[in-house]
C-alpha cells in the first residue's frame, strides 16, 4: 500500500509519532522455554525459527497489525506507512474478484455479490488523468470493474444527499437548543464529521473536549455502506468496495462502529484514486478504449441501470456542506432566502467565512477550514472560548477532498496547484443537485428508514466518536 494521506504525516503534533519509530502494540508470543536459552534462525523464506539446546525447532509467527489495532492506539496511526493492511489493498480486491469467479463457475453458495461505490472526487481525478469527460470516464470505469468481476457499480451521490439532509437536521436541532433559555451552549459550532483524518485527529489529540462539537452524522461512505449492506444486502452476501480520494477512508471503514451485530463491516474494502490508476496501468489495458458500461441502483426493485450522469453539490468540492447548511438554515431559522454565498478569506484561502446579517445583527457565521494549520487555529479558538462560528466545514487536506492525499498525482509537467484548479473547474461544470429534490432519497426514508425522524434513521445514519486515551510510553516523552 502506498501509505496514508501525506497531509497527515506531521511530526510536530503530540499524538503522531515519526515514521522512524516502531509500533509498540503489545503482543504475547508463546515460545518454548529452556534453561539455557535458545537461538533464532532466519529461514530461506524469511520466516523465523527458534532452536533450543536439543536442536528442536519451533516456527515463530509474524505479528500482524490491522487497521482496527491502529484505531485503538494513540501512537503512529497515520505516519506508519509500514503497517500491514491485509484487507484494504488492491491485491486483496483482485484476490476477491478471482475467488468469486471460481465460486460462480462452481455455483458455490459462497458466491458474493460485489458492488463498487464510486465517489465523485476520484472519478474527476481519473477523468483528468485519461483526458475524458466525467460521464464517459465513469462509464469506462464501470466497464473496467465489471471486466474484473464486479456485479454492479454505483454512484455515491445518493449517500451524499442523505448526509447533507441529516447534517442539516442535526444543525437546526443544535442551533435551536443552544439558543433556548436553558440550552447547552457547548454544542456550537457544529463541526463536520465526513473527513476521517480530521475525526481521527480530534479523537486522539483533543478527545472529549472537542468531540461534542463534531456532528454525529455518518460520512457518505458509511451511509452508502449502510444502504448497500443493511438494506439491499440484508438477505444476500454482498462484498462492498468504495473508491475514495484519501487513504484515511480505509481507517474509517475499519472502525468497529461501522459493523453490524455479527461483525460484518458496511464497507469491506476501500480503493483510492491513486491505487485505481495503478490497477489500470498494471492490467495493461488502454483505459480510453474500454467498452463503457452502466451504473446501477440495486436498491430499486425494477431495473436501475443507467448511463452515468454525474452531479455535484453547490459549494466546495468536498460535498458543499457549508453552503447547503447555510442556505437551508437561513430559510428555516430566519425566513431568509439565500441564493448566493459570499465567502471572505481570513488567514489564507483555506480558511474562509460567510456571514448572514440582518438589521446590523449577525444571525449565522459559517466557515470552511481545510488543512491542519487552519484546524489547529480553529481548535485553539474553541479552547479559549473565542470561536463565534455556528458551523465549520472541516477537511484535513488543503483545498479539501478534491486534493485528497490519494488523488492521482499531476503529470505532463503540470503543478499540484494547476491540477487542483482544473479539478475544481471540472467539479463546478457538473449540474448541481438539491438533496431535497431527490425522489429516491424520499422513498428510501419511508421504505428503508421508517421515516425521517425514526429511531432506525438515527441508528443507520448517525454514529458516535470516541476519545482515545494516550498511552504512557517512552515514545511520548518530550525531552
Rosetta blueprint (number, residue, H / E / L):
1 X L
2 X L
3 X L
4 X L
5 X L
6 X H
7 X H
8 X H
9 X L
10 X L
11 X L
12 X L
13 X L
14 X L
15 X L
16 X L
17 X L
18 X L
19 X L
20 X L
21 X L
22 X L
23 X L
24 X L
25 X L
26 X L
27 X L
28 X L
29 X L
30 X L
31 X L
32 X L
33 X L
34 X L
35 X L
36 X L
37 X L
38 X L
39 X E
40 X E
41 X E
42 X E
43 X L
44 X L
45 X L
46 X L
47 X L
48 X E
49 X E
50 X E
51 X E
52 X L
53 X L
54 X L
55 X L
56 X L
57 X E
58 X E
59 X E
60 X E
61 X L
62 X L
63 X L
64 X L
65 X L
66 X L
67 X H
68 X H
69 X H
70 X H
71 X H
72 X L
73 X L
74 X L
75 X L
76 X L
77 X L
78 X L
79 X L
80 X L
81 X L
82 X L
83 X L
84 X L
85 X L
86 X L
87 X L
88 X L
89 X L
90 X H
91 X H
92 X H
93 X H
94 X H
95 X H
96 X H
97 X H
98 X H
99 X H
100 X H
101 X H
102 X H
103 X H
104 X H
105 X H
106 X L
107 X L
108 X L
109 X L
110 X L
111 X L
112 X L
113 X E
114 X E
115 X E
116 X E
117 X E
118 X E
119 X L
120 X H
121 X H
122 X H
123 X H
124 X H
125 X H
126 X H
127 X H
128 X H
129 X H
130 X L
131 X L
132 X L
133 X L
134 X H
135 X H
136 X H
137 X H
138 X H
139 X H
140 X H
141 X H
142 X H
143 X H
144 X H
145 X H
146 X H
147 X H
148 X H
149 X L
150 X L
151 X L
152 X E
153 X E
154 X E
155 X E
156 X L
157 X H
158 X H
159 X H
160 X H
161 X H
162 X H
163 X H
164 X H
165 X H
166 X H
167 X H
168 X H
169 X H
170 X H
171 X H
172 X H
173 X H
174 X H
175 X H
176 X H
177 X H
178 X H
179 X H
180 X L
181 X L
182 X L
183 X L
184 X L
185 X H
186 X H
187 X H
188 X L
189 X L
190 X E
191 X E
192 X L
193 X L
194 X L
195 X L
196 X H
197 X H
198 X H
199 X H
200 X H
201 X H
202 X H
203 X H
204 X H
205 X H
206 X H
207 X H
208 X H
209 X H
210 X H
211 X H
212 X L
213 X L
214 X E
215 X L
216 X L
217 X E
218 X L
219 X L
220 X H
221 X H
222 X H
223 X H
224 X H
225 X H
226 X H
227 X H
228 X H
229 X H
230 X H
231 X L
232 X H
233 X H
234 X H
235 X H
236 X L
237 X L
238 X E
239 X E
240 X E
241 X E
242 X E
243 X E
244 X E
245 X L
246 X L
247 X L
248 X H
249 X H
250 X H
251 X H
252 X H
253 X H
254 X L
255 X L
256 X H
257 X H
258 X H
259 X E
260 X L
261 X L
262 X L
263 X L
264 X L
265 X E
266 X L
267 X L
268 X L
269 X E
270 X E
271 X E
272 X E
273 X H
274 X H
275 X H
276 X H
277 X H
278 X H
279 X H
280 X H
281 X H
282 X H
283 X H
284 X L
285 X L
286 X L
287 X H
288 X H
289 X H
290 X L
291 X L
292 X L
293 X L
294 X L
295 X E
296 X L
297 X L
298 X L
299 X L
300 X L
301 X L
302 X L
303 X L
304 X L
305 X L
306 X E
307 X L
308 X L
309 X L
310 X L
311 X L
312 X E
313 X L
314 X L
315 X L
316 X L
317 X L
318 X L
319 X L
320 X L
321 X H
322 X H
323 X H
324 X H
325 X H
326 X H
327 X H
328 X H
329 X H
330 X H
331 X H
332 X H
333 X H
334 X H
335 X L
336 X L
337 X L
338 X L
339 X L
340 X L
341 X L
342 X L
343 X L
344 X E
345 X E
346 X E
347 X E
348 X E
349 X L
350 X L
351 X E
352 X E
353 X E
354 X E
355 X E
356 X E
357 X E
358 X E
359 X L
360 X L
361 X E
362 X E
363 X E
364 X E
365 X E
366 X E
367 X E
368 X E
369 X E
370 X E
371 X L
372 X H
373 X H
374 X H
375 X H
376 X H
377 X H
378 X H
379 X H
380 X H
381 X H
382 X H
383 X H
384 X L
385 X L
386 X L
387 X L
388 X L
389 X L
390 X L
391 X E
392 X E
393 X E
394 X E
395 X E
396 X L
397 X L
398 X L
399 X L
400 X H
401 X H
402 X H
403 X H
404 X L
405 X L
406 X L
407 X L
408 X L
409 X L
410 X L
411 X L
412 X L
413 X L
414 X L
415 X L
416 X H
417 X H
418 X H
419 X H
420 X H
421 X H
422 X H
423 X H
424 X H
425 X H
426 X H
427 X H
428 X H
429 X H
430 X L
431 X L
432 X E
433 X L
434 X L
435 X H
436 X H
437 X H
438 X L
439 X H
440 X H
441 X H
442 X H
443 X H
444 X H
445 X H
446 X H
447 X H
448 X L
449 X L
450 X L
451 X L
452 X L
453 X L
454 X L
455 X H
456 X H
457 X H
458 X H
459 X H
460 X H
461 X H
462 X E
463 X L
464 X L
465 X L
466 X L
467 X L
468 X L
469 X L
470 X L
471 X L
472 X L
473 X L
474 X H
475 X H
476 X H
477 X L
478 X L
479 X L
